Amino acid sequence: MEYTVQKLARLSGVSPRTLRFYDEIGILKPARINSSGYRIYGKAEVDLLQQILFYKALGVSLERIREIITSPDFDRVKALQEHRERLLDKRHQLDILIANVEKTLASMEGKITMTDREKFEGFKRKWVEENEAKYGREIREKYGDEAVEASNRKVLDMTPEQYEEVTRLSEEIHKALAEAFAEGDPASEKARKVAELHKRWLTFFWNGYNKEAHAGVAKMYVEDERFKAYYEKQPGMAEFLRDAILHYTGVKE
């Protein structure tokens, strides 16, 4: 079956304006333009739009989505399998938070007593399980089970104040990275500030700090697509962060 922009918009819930924009930026081209000048979409385009919406639901930027789906290595079946795993992870994380909310409600109703530490337990456990699901295999291969388990224990043992601080640092890193990236110099003072903030953030997860490990993490942000997507708010941002950290640590590539 074929669809015009208006019909595909009604089918998918995506506005006609967005579909036209996707055409303009090369992320979803119509199958053809008919004699009246209307964009016509076929089954392949419908399937591709579904993929795009899956990626958007997972928080991936349009620029990154375009890179992924236009890659010669793009595999639709594999992409769907990855979408399924990520959605299952999200569901599990929501289950953890729901359990924490229910426990908090029971505490407020006087049915149980909840400590301050327990109030943050669901968030911390969600964090640990989310990272294990996304990056566990890679980081265990790189750093070993013992180091990863120690890091997980450190997260679960965080005080409410430490949890608040590490969350604040994460937000500050993204803000500082955007400012430094705008200048374009990974050796600048602003870039050094980003690397310093990143070092402070890492110390909440590591029992000890060393420059080589810090540089290794920075390289993973570029080499692994999932790590890259976390920092790649603009094209080249993950590479900039890597270069800033390499300059900060003095470790050569």
Summary of the structure (lengths in Angstrom):
residues: 253
radius of gyration: 22.0
end to end distance: 51.5
largest distance: 70.9
contacts: 693
relative contact order: 0.07
helix: 72%
strand: 2%
